[in-house]
Amino acid sequence: MCDAATVLLGLSAGEATKQLFVNIAFVLTALVTILISLESFLSNRSLWVAHENAVASFSNLYDSLRFYLEGKQLDSIKLARLEHYFSDYENIWNALNETWQKERRSFRVRPLEQKRSVES
């Protein structure tokens, strides 16, 4: 969009058309500024990674529980073992919530150049 704004500012045309191009270039530049600001605020790669880890942990927990219960009679299922699985379930949620809270508490807007160098 910035390239389009630069091209519009460089076009030579009649006075009325030139003013239209200047206005369009100004709007495009303002949109780029707004989008970059929103991207800095909404980009939460660490939260996406934490959620992916949680989904994988839930999947592993489900597989382990299913393996434990497969083919067992109700009277042979140990309550302590089920409580252990439930504890693991709660620990996954708690870890995810702690990650989310820590990320939200430490959030600060960084300049775009600094953000890109950190992500590289």
C-alpha positions, 0 to 999 in steps of 0.5 A: 500500500505504501508503494501505491501511495508513493506512485500516486504522489509521483503521478503528474496530472491535472490539479483536480486529479492530483489533489485526488491522488494526494488524498488517496495516498494519504488514506492508504498511508493512514491505513498502513499505519493503523494495520501495523499498529493492530498487528503489533497488538494482536500478534500473539505467537507465543499464545498460539504456541502455548495453545498448540502445546495444550492441544497436544497434551490434551490429545496425549492425555485422552489417548492414555486414558482411553488406553487405560480404560480399554477392555476393563471391567468397571470394578477393575478401574482404580479411582486413584488412577482416574484422579491422576488423569483428572489432575493432569487435565487440570494441570494442562489448563492451569499451565495454559492459563498461566501462560496467557496471564503472563503474556497479557501482563507483560504486553507492551507495544514494541516498535515494528523494527524491534518486533521484526528483529525479535521474531527473526 
